[in-house]
Amino acid sequence: MSPYTLPPRTNRGQPPIKYEPILNCKVKYSINNYVSFEKLSKSYVNFVSQLYTTFTPSSLQEALADFRWIQAMKTKMEALEKNTTWELVTLPDGKSTVGFRWVFIVKHKANGSVERYKARLVAKGYTQSFGVDYQETFAPVVKLNTVRVLLSLAANQDWPHLQFDVKNVFLHGDLMEEVYMDPPLGIPKYSNFPLVCKLKKALYGLKRSPRVWFGRFTKSMKFFNYTQSNSDHTLFLKHDQGKITTLVIYVDDMIVTGNDPDEILSLRRHLAFEFDMKQLENLKYFLGIKVTSSKHGIFLSQKKVCFRLVS
């Protein structure tokens, strides 16, 4: 049976659904053997098929064989260098470096087509030593109860619920510790380079990156006269003449809602000035939960997460 055709038994006598194959499919256990597609819309069938047929490199060598991943790595390096994430120095005596690795992700649109190929440079923070390379690491994440309460308020009060996203989130945090990293392989200008990277900004994978970023974000919100909730430190609120604006954050994803449109617009401008933001308009996905709004309320679905688990 073709890996791109559904088993007839899942369609109850109907012609099998076919979708476009993608090269380099490396899946040991086909999702077709475990999941029925018969009650899904065409867009969802296409989306699920893309999830398990799109090839994602597991090593740098595999990525360097495809120009799309080479371009993704180049784009990431440009962002890192523009942000002055590190400076090239000679490794001081008695100091050691942390390693790194490239992580590759395929971002999909809602219809299943590929949105972009994303490469991320991640430091091997597990080689850091407490008290030497880092100190405190704790950073809060939003409570799901807080998300439910905010969405319930938005549904009952007919508030808009918007979603903001910070690009290269950890790069906005200034690193106080003295951390050195091996120069990234796969980039010609760093090949056979005798120097190392002294990190000036937090990088994905470092122990303190989440804490450094959240501290920077909290300082920015308080400067803009927002109050941090005591019950959930990821919740920020602002009251103004009987109106309220709320923001809740999970690492780089934010939900903004309230009954003060002018304040929401001001907040958007403030965040765009402080950070490199990606505005996604109305809330659609948050923590793997699909959010659909209608005049009857807000519908939450984790169908995407379920299909990722079995793909």
N, C-alpha and C positions, 0 to 999 in steps of 0.2 A: 504494500500500500504506500502511496506517495505521502511524505510527511506534510504535504500541503493540502490534503484532502481529508475531510472529516469522515470518521467511520460511519457507514450507512445506518448502523443500529442506533446512533444518536439522533437521527433525523426521522425515524419512524416511517420509512418507506419513501421519503422525499429525496430528490436528487441531492447529493453531497454538496456542501458549500465549499467553494474554492476561493483561495486568495493568493495574492502574488507572492512568490517565494523570494527570499533574499539570500544572496550568496554567503558562503562561509557559515552556514547553520551548524552549530556544534552543540546539539542537545541530545543527551543520552536517552532520556525518557520523554517522549513526545506528550505534550499536554492533551493531544487528541485522545489518548488512551484513558484519560481520567476525567475529562470535563465535557459536558454536553453544551453545545452552542445553540440549540434549536430555539430557545426563547430569547436570545440576545438579538439586538438590532445589528444591522450591517456594520455600523461604525464600531460597535464593540467587538464584533468578530474580527474586524480588521485590526483593531487596537491590540487585542490579545495575541493575534498571530504575529504582529510586529514585535511584541515583547519577547517572544521566545525564539524568533528567527533572526533578529538583529544580532550580529556578532560583536561582542565586546572583548577587546584584548585583555589578556590576563598577565601580560608581560610587556616590557618595553620593546623587546625584539619583535613581537607580533605587531605592535603599534607602528613601528618604523617601516613596516611593509605596506602601509596604507597611507596615502597622501592626506586623507581626511583627518586621521589622528595626528599626523605630523603638523597639519595646520592648526588643530586644536591645541597642541602643545605650544606652538609658536604664539598663539593668541594669549595663552596663559602666561607665558614668559614675558610678553610685552606688558601685561597688566602688573606683574610682579616688579618689573624693573621701573615702570612708571611710578609705582607707589613707593619706590626706594625701600623695598622689603629687606634688602641686605646691602652690605658693602664688602668688596673683595679685599681680604687682608691675609697676611701670613699668620699661620696658626701659632699662638704664643706657646712657649715652653710650659709643659705641665697641663695643657688643655687638650681636650679630645673633641671630636666632632660627632654629631648625630648623623645618621644616614637619612636617606629619603627614598621615596618610590613614587612612581606615577600611577594614578588611579584614573580609570577611563569609564565614562558614563554616557549612555545614549539618552537624550531627552526626547520624549515623544509629545506630539500634539494630541488633542482630544480625539481626533479621527484616526489615530494610529500611525500617521506618517511621522517621519523623523524630523524633529525640530532643529536639533543641532547635536554635534559631537563635542563632548566636554571632557577636557583633561584637567586633572587637579594634581598639583605637586604637594605631597604629604611628607612631613618630617616623621622620622621614626622616634616618636617621643617616648616609646617604651624603653629606650636606652638611657634616658635621663635619670639622674640620681636626685632624690629628695634632699633638700638642704644644700645641694651643690648647684644644680641647674635650675631648680624651681622651688617655690615655697607652697603657699596655699593654692588649691586648684578648684575648689567648689564654685559652681555657677548654677543658679536656679533655672529651672525650666517650668513652663506654664503647667498648671494643674488642669486636667480635662474638665473638672467641675467648673472652673472659671470660664472655660470656653463655652460650656453648655449654658451657663447663666447668661453670658453676653449674647449668645445667639438667641436665647429665649427672649431676652429683652428686645433685641432687634426685631424679632418676629412679632411680638405683642405690641410694641410701640411704633412699628413701621419705620424703624431707623435704617439708614443705609449701612451696609457692612462691606468695607473695603479691605483689600489685601495689599500690603507692601512687602517688598523683598529687597534685601541689601546684597549687592554684588560683592563677591570676594570678602565676605563678612569679617573674617579674622584679621585681614590685612589692615583693618581700621584701628586695631589695638596696638599701642606702643609697648614694646617688650623692654622691661627693666633689667632682666637677668642677662648675663653674658653667655650667649649660646652661639656655637659655631656649627655650620652644616657643610657637608660635602657638596662641592659644586655639582649641579644637576647634569647627569649624562643625557645623551640624546639631543643636546643643543650644541651645534658646531663650535660656537665661540667659547664654550666652557670645556671643550675636549682637551685633554692633556694640559690642563691649567694647574700651575703649582699652588695657587692660592685657594682659600676656603671662603665660605660665605659667613660673615658675622651678621646675625639676624638683628634687625632693628624693629621689625614688625612681627606680630604673632603670625604663625603659620599653621595651617591644618596639621593636626597630629601632635603638636606640642602640648605638654601637660597643662599649661596655664592659658592656652589660647581662649577657651570659652570664658574663663573668669576675666581676662584682660578685656575682651570685647564687651562683656556685659557691664563691666565697670565704666567703660567709655560711653556706652549707650545710656546708662543710668544718669551719668553726669550731664549728658546732653539734654535729656528729658527734664531734669530738674532745673537746668538753666532756662528752659522754655516754660517754666512755672507749672510743671506737672508734678503731682504728688504720687509717690510710690506707695502702693497698698501694703499694709502690714500682714494681711492674710495671704497674699500671693505677691511676692516681690517682682514678678514679671508683669504685673498689672499697674498701669499708670493712668491717673485720672486728672481731669481739669474741670472745675466748676466756674461758671461765669454767668451771673445774673439769671440763675434758675436753670441754665442749660448745662449739659454735661457732655464731655468727650472722653472716650476711653480707648486705650491701646493696650493690647496684650501681645507679648513676643515670645517666640520659641526659637532661639538661636538667631536666625536671619529672617524668619517669617513673622509678619505682624498682621493682626486683625485690628482694624480701627472702626469704631461705631460710636453713635451718639446722636443728639438732636440739635447740634450746632454746626451747620454746614460751613459757616465762615471760619470757625476754629479748625475744622477738619482740613480745609484748604490751606490755612496758615501752617498747620502741623506738617502737611505734605511738603510745603515749600521749605520749612525748617529742616526736615530730614533730608531732602534733596540737596540742601546746601551743605549739611554736615557730612553726608555719606553718599556713596555711589549707589543710587537707588534704582530698582526696577519696579515700576508701578503696574500692578496687574488688574487695576480697576476693581470690579465686584468680586467678592470672595468666591472662589471656585474649588480650590483644593487647600486643605490645611492638615498637616500630619497624616497624609494619606487618605483623608476623608473628603469625599466629593460633596460639595455644598450646592444645592439647587434651590433657588427661591421662586415662589409663586404667590399669588394672592391668597392661597390657602395656608401659607406658612413656609417653613424651611425644611427641606428633606436632606437627610444625611445618608451617605452610602459609602461602604468600604469595599465595593466590588473590585476596584483596581488592586487593592492590597491582596484580596483573596486570590486573584488570578496570578499575581506575582509569586505567591507562596507555592503554587503548584506548577509554575512554568519553569 
